[in-house]
Amino acid sequence: MQKRHFIALADELKDVARVYGLGVGAAWDAESTIRALCHFMRQQNGSFNEQRWRSYLAGRCGPNGGNIQ
């Protein structure tokens, strides 16, 4: 997997959370799902930056880790 795949996955998860009004700790156990996905992505790409991906998923930064435009 490449960075663009990680960004696309985060975008999909953000849409699911928005549509269903879910957040971390919601009934779908978002944290366990995210933890499992991070483990998988680390195996796929040793350069995977979990902290930056989680920040993007939470809406605290842009897809490249920078400020939100």
PDB file of N, CA, C and O in Angstrom:
ATOM      1  N   MET A   1       0.842  -1.179   0.000  1.00  0.00           N
ATOM      2  CA  MET A   1       0.000   0.000   0.000  1.00  0.00           C
ATOM      3  C   MET A   1       0.884   1.238   0.000  1.00  0.00           C
ATOM      4  O   MET A   1       1.984   1.245   0.553  1.00  0.00           O
ATOM      5  N   GLN A   2       0.384   2.257  -0.620  1.00  0.00           N
ATOM      6  CA  GLN A   2       1.103   3.520  -0.684  1.00  0.00           C
ATOM      7  C   GLN A   2       0.326   4.583   0.080  1.00  0.00           C
ATOM      8  O   GLN A   2      -0.820   4.378   0.479  1.00  0.00           O
ATOM      9  N   LYS A   3       0.977   5.716   0.272  1.00  0.00           N
ATOM     10  CA  LYS A   3       0.375   6.817   1.030  1.00  0.00           C
ATOM     11  C   LYS A   3      -1.019   7.166   0.516  1.00  0.00           C
ATOM     12  O   LYS A   3      -1.928   7.405   1.311  1.00  0.00           O
ATOM     13  N   ARG A   4      -1.194   7.198  -0.785  1.00  0.00           N
ATOM     14  CA  ARG A   4      -2.502   7.562  -1.341  1.00  0.00           C
ATOM     15  C   ARG A   4      -3.583   6.569  -0.921  1.00  0.00           C
ATOM     16  O   ARG A   4      -4.744   6.949  -0.768  1.00  0.00           O
ATOM     17  N   HIS A   5      -3.216   5.309  -0.733  1.00  0.00           N
ATOM     18  CA  HIS A   5      -4.178   4.309  -0.262  1.00  0.00           C
ATOM     19  C   HIS A   5      -4.555   4.570   1.197  1.00  0.00           C
ATOM     20  O   HIS A   5      -5.717   4.429   1.578  1.00  0.00           O
ATOM     21  N   PHE A   6      -3.565   4.953   2.010  1.00  0.00           N
ATOM     22  CA  PHE A   6      -3.836   5.261   3.414  1.00  0.00           C
ATOM     23  C   PHE A   6      -4.784   6.455   3.528  1.00  0.00           C
ATOM     24  O   PHE A   6      -5.692   6.459   4.359  1.00  0.00           O
ATOM     25  N   ILE A   7      -4.566   7.462   2.687  1.00  0.00           N
ATOM     26  CA  ILE A   7      -5.422   8.653   2.702  1.00  0.00           C
ATOM     27  C   ILE A   7      -6.838   8.283   2.269  1.00  0.00           C
ATOM     28  O   ILE A   7      -7.810   8.721   2.885  1.00  0.00           O
ATOM     29  N   ALA A   8      -6.957   7.486   1.222  1.00  0.00           N
ATOM     30  CA  ALA A   8      -8.280   7.062   0.747  1.00  0.00           C
ATOM     31  C   ALA A   8      -9.022   6.265   1.814  1.00  0.00           C
ATOM     32  O   ALA A   8     -10.230   6.434   1.984  1.00  0.00           O
ATOM     33  N   LEU A   9      -8.317   5.406   2.527  1.00  0.00           N
ATOM     34  CA  LEU A   9      -8.935   4.625   3.598  1.00  0.00           C
ATOM     35  C   LEU A   9      -9.424   5.539   4.719  1.00  0.00           C
ATOM     36  O   LEU A   9     -10.530   5.355   5.228  1.00  0.00           O
ATOM     37  N   ALA A  10      -8.622   6.507   5.101  1.00  0.00           N
ATOM     38  CA  ALA A  10      -9.036   7.457   6.141  1.00  0.00           C
ATOM     39  C   ALA A  10     -10.266   8.233   5.681  1.00  0.00           C
ATOM     40  O   ALA A  10     -11.180   8.465   6.472  1.00  0.00           O
ATOM     41  N   ASP A  11     -10.300   8.635   4.416  1.00  0.00           N
ATOM     42  CA  ASP A  11     -11.464   9.358   3.893  1.00  0.00           C
ATOM     43  C   ASP A  11     -12.727   8.503   3.989  1.00  0.00           C
ATOM     44  O   ASP A  11     -13.786   9.008   4.358  1.00  0.00           O
ATOM     45  N   GLU A  12     -12.627   7.239   3.669  1.00  0.00           N
ATOM     46  CA  GLU A  12     -13.775   6.339   3.761  1.00  0.00           C
ATOM     47  C   GLU A  12     -14.244   6.189   5.210  1.00  0.00           C
ATOM     48  O   GLU A  12     -15.444   6.224   5.483  1.00  0.00           O
ATOM     49  N   LEU A  13     -13.300   6.024   6.136  1.00  0.00           N
ATOM     50  CA  LEU A  13     -13.667   5.882   7.549  1.00  0.00           C
ATOM     51  C   LEU A  13     -14.309   7.153   8.083  1.00  0.00           C
ATOM     52  O   LEU A  13     -15.249   7.090   8.876  1.00  0.00           O
ATOM     53  N   LYS A  14     -13.809   8.306   7.654  1.00  0.00           N
ATOM     54  CA  LYS A  14     -14.396   9.576   8.080  1.00  0.00           C
ATOM     55  C   LYS A  14     -15.832   9.683   7.577  1.00  0.00           C
ATOM     56  O   LYS A  14     -16.701  10.176   8.295  1.00  0.00           O
ATOM     57  N   ASP A  15     -16.091   9.226   6.355  1.00  0.00           N
ATOM     58  CA  ASP A  15     -17.449   9.252   5.813  1.00  0.00           C
ATOM     59  C   ASP A  15     -18.379   8.336   6.600  1.00  0.00           C
ATOM     60  O   ASP A  15     -19.517   8.707   6.885  1.00  0.00           O
ATOM     61  N   VAL A  16     -17.907   7.153   6.949  1.00  0.00           N
ATOM     62  CA  VAL A  16     -18.721   6.227   7.744  1.00  0.00           C
ATOM     63  C   VAL A  16     -19.084   6.863   9.074  1.00  0.00           C
ATOM     64  O   VAL A  16     -20.243   6.818   9.488  1.00  0.00           O
ATOM     65  N   ALA A  17     -18.112   7.453   9.744  1.00  0.00           N
ATOM     66  CA  ALA A  17     -18.354   8.087  11.037  1.00  0.00           C
ATOM     67  C   ALA A  17     -19.334   9.245  10.895  1.00  0.00           C
ATOM     68  O   ALA A  17     -20.215   9.419  11.737  1.00  0.00           O
ATOM     69  N   ARG A  18     -19.187  10.037   9.836  1.00  0.00           N
ATOM     70  CA  ARG A  18     -20.075  11.178   9.622  1.00  0.00           C
ATOM     71  C   ARG A  18     -21.500  10.714   9.346  1.00  0.00           C
ATOM     72  O   ARG A  18     -22.444  11.240   9.935  1.00  0.00           O
ATOM     73  N   VAL A  19     -21.668   9.741   8.463  1.00  0.00           N
ATOM     74  CA  VAL A  19     -22.997   9.267   8.078  1.00  0.00           C
ATOM     75  C   VAL A  19     -23.736   8.679   9.279  1.00  0.00           C
ATOM     76  O   VAL A  19     -24.934   8.907   9.450  1.00  0.00           O
ATOM     77  N   TYR A  20     -23.023   7.930  10.100  1.00  0.00           N
ATOM     78  CA  TYR A  20     -23.674   7.262  11.228  1.00  0.00           C
ATOM     79  C   TYR A  20     -23.541   8.026  12.539  1.00  0.00           C
ATOM     80  O   TYR A  20     -24.012   7.559  13.576  1.00  0.00           O
ATOM     81  N   GLY A  21     -22.908   9.190  12.506  1.00  0.00           N
ATOM     82  CA  GLY A  21     -22.762   9.992  13.716  1.00  0.00           C
ATOM     83  C   GLY A  21     -21.886   9.318  14.753  1.00  0.00           C
ATOM     84  O   GLY A  21     -22.109   9.464  15.955  1.00  0.00           O
ATOM     85  N   LEU A  22     -20.892   8.583  14.289  1.00  0.00           N
ATOM     86  CA  LEU A  22     -20.028   7.828  15.195  1.00  0.00           C
ATOM     87  C   LEU A  22     -18.710   8.546  15.407  1.00  0.00           C
ATOM     88  O   LEU A  22     -18.287   9.354  14.580  1.00  0.00           O
ATOM     89  N   GLY A  23     -18.087   8.252  16.489  1.00  0.00           N
ATOM     90  CA  GLY A  23     -16.756   8.756  16.780  1.00  0.00           C
ATOM     91  C   GLY A  23     -15.983   7.684  17.519  1.00  0.00           C
ATOM     92  O   GLY A  23     -16.487   6.582  17.739  1.00  0.00           O
ATOM     93  N   VAL A  24     -14.766   8.003  17.901  1.00  0.00           N
ATOM     94  CA  VAL A  24     -13.963   7.044  18.650  1.00  0.00           C
ATOM     95  C   VAL A  24     -14.707   6.703  19.933  1.00  0.00           C
ATOM     96  O   VAL A  24     -15.175   7.596  20.639  1.00  0.00           O
ATOM     97  N   GLY A  25     -14.816   5.420  20.233  1.00  0.00           N
ATOM     98  CA  GLY A  25     -15.531   4.965  21.420  1.00  0.00           C
ATOM     99  C   GLY A  25     -17.002   4.675  21.154  1.00  0.00           C
ATOM    100  O   GLY A  25     -17.728   4.296  22.073  1.00  0.00           O
ATOM    101  N   ALA A  26     -17.457   4.847  19.910  1.00  0.00           N
ATOM    102  CA  ALA A  26     -18.850   4.579  19.568  1.00  0.00           C
ATOM    103  C   ALA A  26     -19.097   3.071  19.536  1.00  0.00           C
ATOM    104  O   ALA A  26     -18.177   2.271  19.707  1.00  0.00           O
ATOM    105  N   ALA A  27     -20.335   2.710  19.319  1.00  0.00           N
ATOM    106  CA  ALA A  27     -20.757   1.308  19.392  1.00  0.00           C
ATOM    107  C   ALA A  27     -19.979   0.389  18.456  1.00  0.00           C
ATOM    108  O   ALA A  27     -19.835  -0.797  18.753  1.00  0.00           O
ATOM    109  N   TRP A  28     -19.477   0.897  17.341  1.00  0.00           N
ATOM    110  CA  TRP A  28     -18.761   0.028  16.407  1.00  0.00           C
ATOM    111  C   TRP A  28     -17.329  -0.225  16.837  1.00  0.00           C
ATOM    112  O   TRP A  28     -16.570  -0.853  16.098  1.00  0.00           O
ATOM    113  N   ASP A  29     -16.942   0.246  18.010  1.00  0.00           N
ATOM    114  CA  ASP A  29     -15.612   0.058  18.574  1.00  0.00           C
ATOM    115  C   ASP A  29     -14.538   0.536  17.598  1.00  0.00           C
ATOM    116  O   ASP A  29     -13.692  -0.230  17.137  1.00  0.00           O
ATOM    117  N   ALA A  30     -14.609   1.807  17.312  1.00  0.00           N
ATOM    118  CA  ALA A  30     -13.720   2.423  16.332  1.00  0.00           C
ATOM    119  C   ALA A  30     -12.249   2.212  16.681  1.00  0.00           C
ATOM    120  O   ALA A  30     -11.445   1.943  15.788  1.00  0.00           O
ATOM    121  N   GLU A  31     -11.881   2.325  17.943  1.00  0.00           N
ATOM    122  CA  GLU A  31     -10.462   2.226  18.302  1.00  0.00           C
ATOM    123  C   GLU A  31      -9.884   0.854  17.975  1.00  0.00           C
ATOM    124  O   GLU A  31      -8.763   0.765  17.472  1.00  0.00           O
ATOM    125  N   SER A  32     -10.617  -0.200  18.247  1.00  0.00           N
ATOM    126  CA  SER A  32     -10.131  -1.549  17.919  1.00  0.00           C
ATOM    127  C   SER A  32      -9.974  -1.718  16.414  1.00  0.00           C
ATOM    128  O   SER A  32      -9.011  -2.324  15.946  1.00  0.00           O
ATOM    129  N   THR A  33     -10.920  -1.181  15.667  1.00  0.00           N
ATOM    130  CA  THR A  33     -10.854  -1.259  14.210  1.00  0.00           C
ATOM    131  C   THR A  33      -9.657  -0.477  13.693  1.00  0.00           C
ATOM    132  O   THR A  33      -8.913  -0.968  12.844  1.00  0.00           O
ATOM    133  N   ILE A  34      -9.467   0.729  14.195  1.00  0.00           N
ATOM    134  CA  ILE A  34      -8.352   1.565  13.761  1.00  0.00           C
ATOM    135  C   ILE A  34      -7.019   0.925  14.128  1.00  0.00           C
ATOM    136  O   ILE A  34      -6.081   0.943  13.331  1.00  0.00           O
ATOM    137  N   ARG A  35      -6.930   0.365  15.320  1.00  0.00           N
ATOM    138  CA  ARG A  35      -5.695  -0.300  15.752  1.00  0.00           C
ATOM    139  C   ARG A  35      -5.353  -1.462  14.815  1.00  0.00           C
ATOM    140  O   ARG A  35      -4.198  -1.629  14.423  1.00  0.00           O
ATOM    141  N   ALA A  36      -6.360  -2.260  14.458  1.00  0.00           N
ATOM    142  CA  ALA A  36      -6.136  -3.389  13.548  1.00  0.00           C
ATOM    143  C   ALA A  36      -5.715  -2.898  12.167  1.00  0.00           C
ATOM    144  O   ALA A  36      -4.826  -3.476  11.541  1.00  0.00           O
ATOM    145  N   LEU A  37      -6.353  -1.834  11.695  1.00  0.00           N
ATOM    146  CA  LEU A  37      -5.978  -1.282  10.391  1.00  0.00           C
ATOM    147  C   LEU A  37      -4.552  -0.742  10.410  1.00  0.00           C
ATOM    148  O   LEU A  37      -3.806  -0.938   9.451  1.00  0.00           O
ATOM    149  N   CYS A  38      -4.168  -0.071  11.481  1.00  0.00           N
ATOM    150  CA  CYS A  38      -2.801   0.465  11.584  1.00  0.00           C
ATOM    151  C   CYS A  38      -1.779  -0.667  11.562  1.00  0.00           C
ATOM    152  O   CYS A  38      -0.735  -0.553  10.920  1.00  0.00           O
ATOM    153  N   HIS A  39      -2.076  -1.740  12.253  1.00  0.00           N
ATOM    154  CA  HIS A  39      -1.174  -2.892  12.254  1.00  0.00           C
ATOM    155  C   HIS A  39      -1.016  -3.426  10.821  1.00  0.00           C
ATOM    156  O   HIS A  39       0.100  -3.687  10.371  1.00  0.00           O
ATOM    157  N   PHE A  40      -2.126  -3.581  10.120  1.00  0.00           N
ATOM    158  CA  PHE A  40      -2.096  -4.062   8.739  1.00  0.00           C
ATOM    159  C   PHE A  40      -1.298  -3.117   7.843  1.00  0.00           C
ATOM    160  O   PHE A  40      -0.468  -3.566   7.052  1.00  0.00           O
ATOM    161  N   MET A  41      -1.545  -1.815   7.962  1.00  0.00           N
ATOM    162  CA  MET A  41      -0.865  -0.856   7.093  1.00  0.00           C
ATOM    163  C   MET A  41       0.625  -0.791   7.368  1.00  0.00           C
ATOM    164  O   MET A  41       1.415  -0.590   6.445  1.00  0.00           O
ATOM    165  N   ARG A  42       1.027  -0.959   8.633  1.00  0.00           N
ATOM    166  CA  ARG A  42       2.461  -1.005   8.975  1.00  0.00           C
ATOM    167  C   ARG A  42       3.129  -2.203   8.313  1.00  0.00           C
ATOM    168  O   ARG A  42       4.276  -2.118   7.872  1.00  0.00           O
ATOM    169  N   GLN A  43       2.404  -3.324   8.246  1.00  0.00           N
ATOM    170  CA  GLN A  43       2.950  -4.512   7.590  1.00  0.00           C
ATOM    171  C   GLN A  43       3.084  -4.298   6.082  1.00  0.00           C
ATOM    172  O   GLN A  43       4.003  -4.824   5.455  1.00  0.00           O
ATOM    173  N   GLN A  44       2.165  -3.523   5.507  1.00  0.00           N
ATOM    174  CA  GLN A  44       2.182  -3.282   4.071  1.00  0.00           C
ATOM    175  C   GLN A  44       3.245  -2.270   3.653  1.00  0.00           C
ATOM    176  O   GLN A  44       3.788  -2.343   2.551  1.00  0.00           O
ATOM    177  N   ASN A  45       3.533  -1.325   4.549  1.00  0.00           N
ATOM    178  CA  ASN A  45       4.468  -0.253   4.205  1.00  0.00           C
ATOM    179  C   ASN A  45       5.190   0.184   5.472  1.00  0.00           C
ATOM    180  O   ASN A  45       4.588   0.777   6.367  1.00  0.00           O
ATOM    181  N   GLY A  46       6.475  -0.112   5.539  1.00  0.00           N
ATOM    182  CA  GLY A  46       7.271   0.222   6.712  1.00  0.00           C
ATOM    183  C   GLY A  46       7.369   1.711   6.987  1.00  0.00           C
ATOM    184  O   GLY A  46       7.755   2.105   8.087  1.00  0.00           O
ATOM    185  N   SER A  47       7.029   2.553   6.012  1.00  0.00           N
ATOM    186  CA  SER A  47       7.075   3.999   6.190  1.00  0.00           C
ATOM    187  C   SER A  47       5.750   4.572   6.685  1.00  0.00           C
ATOM    188  O   SER A  47       5.620   5.786   6.846  1.00  0.00           O
ATOM    189  N   PHE A  48       4.765   3.703   6.926  1.00  0.00           N
ATOM    190  CA  PHE A  48       3.459   4.168   7.388  1.00  0.00           C
ATOM    191  C   PHE A  48       3.619   4.951   8.687  1.00  0.00           C
ATOM    192  O   PHE A  48       4.243   4.480   9.637  1.00  0.00           O
ATOM    193  N   ASN A  49       3.042   6.160   8.714  1.00  0.00           N
ATOM    194  CA  ASN A  49       3.128   7.040   9.872  1.00  0.00           C
ATOM    195  C   ASN A  49       1.776   7.014  10.589  1.00  0.00           C
ATOM    196  O   ASN A  49       0.860   7.750  10.221  1.00  0.00           O
ATOM    197  N   GLU A  50       1.658   6.174  11.599  1.00  0.00           N
ATOM    198  CA  GLU A  50       0.381   5.996  12.304  1.00  0.00           C
ATOM    199  C   GLU A  50      -0.116   7.284  12.944  1.00  0.00           C
ATOM    200  O   GLU A  50      -1.302   7.599  12.854  1.00  0.00           O
ATOM    201  N   GLN A  51       0.758   8.021  13.577  1.00  0.00           N
ATOM    202  CA  GLN A  51       0.344   9.249  14.251  1.00  0.00           C
ATOM    203  C   GLN A  51      -0.243  10.252  13.257  1.00  0.00           C
ATOM    204  O   GLN A  51      -1.279  10.858  13.531  1.00  0.00           O
ATOM    205  N   ARG A  52       0.401  10.428  12.122  1.00  0.00           N
ATOM    206  CA  ARG A  52      -0.100  11.371  11.122  1.00  0.00           C
ATOM    207  C   ARG A  52      -1.421  10.876  10.536  1.00  0.00           C
ATOM    208  O   ARG A  52      -2.330  11.675  10.308  1.00  0.00           O
ATOM    209  N   TRP A  53      -1.539   9.573  10.289  1.00  0.00           N
ATOM    210  CA  TRP A  53      -2.772   9.010   9.737  1.00  0.00           C
ATOM    211  C   TRP A  53      -3.931   9.195  10.709  1.00  0.00           C
ATOM    212  O   TRP A  53      -5.034   9.563  10.304  1.00  0.00           O
ATOM    213  N   ARG A  54      -3.679   8.941  11.992  1.00  0.00           N
ATOM    214  CA  ARG A  54      -4.724   9.140  13.004  1.00  0.00           C
ATOM    215  C   ARG A  54      -5.114  10.620  13.110  1.00  0.00           C
ATOM    216  O   ARG A  54      -6.289  10.941  13.291  1.00  0.00           O
ATOM    217  N   SER A  55      -4.139  11.510  12.999  1.00  0.00           N
ATOM    218  CA  SER A  55      -4.435  12.946  13.048  1.00  0.00           C
ATOM    219  C   SER A  55      -5.299  13.356  11.862  1.00  0.00           C
ATOM    220  O   SER A  55      -6.237  14.138  12.016  1.00  0.00           O
ATOM    221  N   TYR A  56      -4.988  12.833  10.686  1.00  0.00           N
ATOM    222  CA  TYR A  56      -5.798  13.137   9.502  1.00  0.00           C
ATOM    223  C   TYR A  56      -7.207  12.572   9.670  1.00  0.00           C
ATOM    224  O   TYR A  56      -8.192  13.249   9.372  1.00  0.00           O
ATOM    225  N   LEU A  57      -7.299  11.353  10.140  1.00  0.00           N
ATOM    226  CA  LEU A  57      -8.593  10.711  10.356  1.00  0.00           C
ATOM    227  C   LEU A  57      -9.452  11.532  11.316  1.00  0.00           C
ATOM    228  O   LEU A  57     -10.664  11.638  11.130  1.00  0.00           O
ATOM    229  N   ALA A  58      -8.832  12.106  12.331  1.00  0.00           N
ATOM    230  CA  ALA A  58      -9.547  12.905  13.332  1.00  0.00           C
ATOM    231  C   ALA A  58      -9.804  14.336  12.860  1.00  0.00           C
ATOM    232  O   ALA A  58     -10.476  15.102  13.551  1.00  0.00           O
ATOM    233  N   GLY A  59      -9.273  14.703  11.685  1.00  0.00           N
ATOM    234  CA  GLY A  59      -9.500  16.041  11.152  1.00  0.00           C
ATOM    235  C   GLY A  59      -8.574  17.102  11.723  1.00  0.00           C
ATOM    236  O   GLY A  59      -8.864  18.294  11.617  1.00  0.00           O
ATOM    237  N   ARG A  60      -7.454  16.688  12.332  1.00  0.00           N
ATOM    238  CA  ARG A  60      -6.518  17.645  12.926  1.00  0.00           C
ATOM    239  C   ARG A  60      -5.436  18.105  11.962  1.00  0.00           C
ATOM    240  O   ARG A  60      -4.678  19.019  12.284  1.00  0.00           O
ATOM    241  N   CYS A  61      -5.348  17.491  10.783  1.00  0.00           N
ATOM    242  CA  CYS A  61      -4.350  17.905   9.786  1.00  0.00           C
ATOM    243  C   CYS A  61      -4.847  17.524   8.407  1.00  0.00           C
ATOM    244  O   CYS A  61      -5.858  16.836   8.265  1.00  0.00           O
ATOM    245  N   GLY A  62      -4.125  17.978   7.389  1.00  0.00           N
ATOM    246  CA  GLY A  62      -4.437  17.614   6.022  1.00  0.00           C
ATOM    247  C   GLY A  62      -3.861  16.244   5.678  1.00  0.00           C
ATOM    248  O   GLY A  62      -3.195  15.633   6.514  1.00  0.00           O
ATOM    249  N   PRO A  63      -4.104  15.750   4.466  1.00  0.00           N
ATOM    250  CA  PRO A  63      -3.653  14.409   4.091  1.00  0.00           C
ATOM    251  C   PRO A  63      -2.142  14.226   4.104  1.00  0.00           C
ATOM    252  O   PRO A  63      -1.665  13.097   4.223  1.00  0.00           O
ATOM    253  N   ASN A  64      -1.388  15.293   3.985  1.00  0.00           N
ATOM    254  CA  ASN A  64       0.069  15.178   4.016  1.00  0.00           C
ATOM    255  C   ASN A  64       0.638  15.557   5.371  1.00  0.00           C
ATOM    256  O   ASN A  64       1.853  15.691   5.517  1.00  0.00           O
ATOM    257  N   GLY A  65      -0.229  15.733   6.367  1.00  0.00           N
ATOM    258  CA  GLY A  65       0.223  16.052   7.714  1.00  0.00           C
ATOM    259  C   GLY A  65       0.259  17.523   8.003  1.00  0.00           C
ATOM    260  O   GLY A  65       0.482  17.918   9.147  1.00  0.00           O
ATOM    261  N   GLY A  66       0.047  18.354   7.001  1.00  0.00           N
ATOM    262  CA  GLY A  66       0.115  19.800   7.197  1.00  0.00           C
ATOM    263  C   GLY A  66      -1.211  20.377   7.683  1.00  0.00           C
ATOM    264  O   GLY A  66      -2.149  19.650   8.009  1.00  0.00           O
ATOM    265  N   ASN A  67      -1.257  21.683   7.721  1.00  0.00           N
ATOM    266  CA  ASN A  67      -2.466  22.382   8.145  1.00  0.00           C
ATOM    267  C   ASN A  67      -3.625  22.072   7.212  1.00  0.00           C
ATOM    268  O   ASN A  67      -3.436  21.784   6.031  1.00  0.00           O
ATOM    269  N   ILE A  68      -4.823  22.137   7.767  1.00  0.00           N
ATOM    270  CA  ILE A  68      -6.038  21.943   6.980  1.00  0.00           C
ATOM    271  C   ILE A  68      -6.281  23.223   6.192  1.00  0.00           C
ATOM    272  O   ILE A  68      -6.272  24.320   6.750  1.00  0.00           O
ATOM    273  N   GLN A  69      -6.493  23.075   4.913  1.00  0.00           N
ATOM    274  CA  GLN A  69      -6.696  24.244   4.029  1.00  0.00           C
ATOM    275  C   GLN A  69      -8.108  24.737   4.137  1.00  0.00           C
ATOM    276  O   GLN A  69      -8.475  25.708   3.475  1.00  0.00           O
TER     277      GLN A  69
END
